[in-house]
Amino acid sequence: MLLIFHYAFITLALATASPLQQSSHSLGRSPSTHDSSVDRATNVIRREEVSAASTSSSGILGTLPEPTTAINFDRPFGNNALWQEALAFDKAAGVEKENRMFYAIIANFQVAENSARNSLAGISLTSSMISQGLEALNIYPMQFNQPQANDPETLVQLSSTPQQTIQSFGASGAWWPFFLKDFPPAQQKNLSSILFSEDGLHLSGYRYNIGASQDSGFSVVTTPGRAVESFMLSDGTYDWSRDGPGEYYLQAASDANVSSITAFANSAPSALTANKKPCGNELDPTIITQFTTYITEVLSHFAQKGIVIDYISPMNEPDDDFDACAQEGMSVDKSNRAAVFQSLRTALQASNSSTVRDIKIMGDEISQVASQALPEYNTWLPPTLTSKTVDAIAVHMYDWPDDATLLNYRQLLINISLPSPPPPIKMTEISTFRSASGVHAPWGWTGPHVMGVEYDPGINSALDMARFIWQWLTLVNSESWDWWTAVSNYMPGSPSTCPGCEGFNATSGFNDGLVYIDPFFHDTKDYNFYLTKRFWVFKHFTKFLRPGAVRFDIPNEILPYGTVAVAARNVDGVYTSIFVNRNATEQAIRMKVGGNGVAGGVIKGIVQTTDKDDFADVALPVVGADGVFKITLPAKGVMSIQFTVKDEGGSPAAGKRDVDIDDLSGAKIERRKGPRYRRWEDRTRMME
């Protein structure tokens, strides 16, 4: 590790570095190509596992002196000479490229402090904020390739303090139903089972896209499938037979008792927008009431059909008007967002339906954390909290924020919400990133440039996703985490005509789906579903951390470097600890079944997902009388351990498994008989 850079960082952390410029343009779902020159074979990895609970200003350098004064935000930041010296030193050492993440952390840390100061209401920033920046030292890249990444005799156990209650893990129904309408009915229903059944992915969250398009073709929205039919016609009347494919899977989610269903709008219906298009608009304040009335009418329609919507999100990535019209989209100025939430609350409360009146509101689903959420929340969030018009904070992570940024994001929400606790936090969208072990340094990367072309259905991308989940559950205490789209057709080619096209591709395709379909299925008649490792890794969370589960910390300090863990107790009393090991080597741990101070318990089951295994059973280890056992975490894998604690009771959450049935992709999926979904022919009208 470079001592000169340590010294530079201490100086920069105490005075804060000059911010790096970041793009404020939404990257939500508009992937673009990017340089991929980073050596995929590099063995530079990152000690980036930062403790969510750490607030001390001690690190690998030892205890640092407490600052004597609060941070002065009005003076120039940082020591530029030391900063330039550190950059030059890294360049000479040949690690400048690998250290970009470290530089981004410092820049994002300053963005967080600058935006937070307006929300601190006179609270001085001293060691508590500085210490979070010092945690970036734990992310500094270093050479690390020994077989065991910590002392294998270190005891791993859950903390005794309960954290947040977990509500859901989900994905959206945009925009794949457009393509599934042309699949055989049996496969349409099979996909419902794959996504929603107990033996499939068992999603506990589902996001339905309220359409805005008059035309379901490509004359306005140019990307096939992304024009979702609006229920409002050009004359202001409603046609409830529209968007049959989308409603089919919404109904399937409801029939499967998905516990958290959200409806979200990318745009006001084109009948209301200035250019009469569902894209390329900024919301006109004069149509806010009409827009929220439309949303309420749609929610009332679903309520009449027995579909319970839990949350409504009236805007999605309001930072972008999507003027290229590759998808539906509408910008909403931050000064108008509070008015939208207030109008929507008024419309919901005026409904004759108690189901509609009970629907909660989330927002604002901004694209990025560091450059958008942090500086903008102080504009629209305080009035919505005062008027109680927003029930949950929803945000996307298309800047792939580092740990320090997320710690500051959480603190900002706490500060804004004082004296009350902050509303529940939901991370509601991410996808389309290039995997860390694909074209980036193998230990991860941050920043908007991570978005780009790549198709990686393998374990590297899945491990990246798993760490994102860990970030939001443990650093932000998010109650929900959603992947963007459940199904994608962005494969590099047709698997039936292009051997190898279902494998890794650095120059074609996107990492935007959990399940893929043949992009040329109309020609090839290939109606198979291709399950990715992201699907199987996500299943560890969707299956074992069910709604109502209470999270408990497993401190990173007691885990091998490169390993993170999420643990929770489900409502049936069964605990699950999910370990994510991104090392290329197995890691032995010594774990106690139960929490801190609990005598012990019984292991109910262990499963793992690796490059070779898909949610495979693992032999149970021998547990000592003290509740301690030893187990080996698989290299580049995810392992889930289920157990009950003595005197707490409980039973296995998964129950007895049924016989495995081969799905059409060749992977195996456990399947039970699910609810009887309606066939597509039962729809009164289908999309043309």
ABEGO torsion letter per residue (X at the ends): XBAAAAAAAAAAAAAEBBBBBBBABBAAABBBBBBAABBAABABBBBABBBAABABABBAAEBBBBBABBBBAABBBEBAAAAAAAAAAAAAAGAAAAAAAAAAAAAAAAAAAAAAAAAAGGBBBBAAAAAAAAAAAAABBBBBABABABBAABBBBBBABBBBBBABBBBBAOAAAAAAAABBAAAAAAAAAAAABAABAGBABBBBBBBABABABAAABABBGABBBBABBAAGBBBAABGAAAAAAAAAAAAAGBABBBBBBABBBAAABAAGBABGBBBBAAAAAAAAAAAAAAAAAAAAAGBBBABBBABBGAABAGAAGABBBBBBBAAAAAAAAAAAAAAAAABABAAAAABBBBOAGBABAAAAAAAAAAAAAAAAAAAGABABBBBBAAAGBBAAAAAAAAAAAAAAAOABBBBBBBBABBBGBBBAAAABBAAEBBEAAABEBBBBABAAAAAAAAAAAAAAAAAAGBABBBBBBABBABBABBAAABBGAABBBAABEBBABABBBBAAAAAAGBABBBBBAAAAAAAAAAAABBBGBBBBBBBAAABBBGBBBBBBBBAAGBBBBBBBBABABBBBBBBBBEBBGBAEBBBAEBBBBBAABBGBBBBBBBBBAAGBBBBBBBBGBBBBBBBBBBGAEEBBAAEBBBBBBBBAAGBBBBBBBBBBBBBAAABABBBX
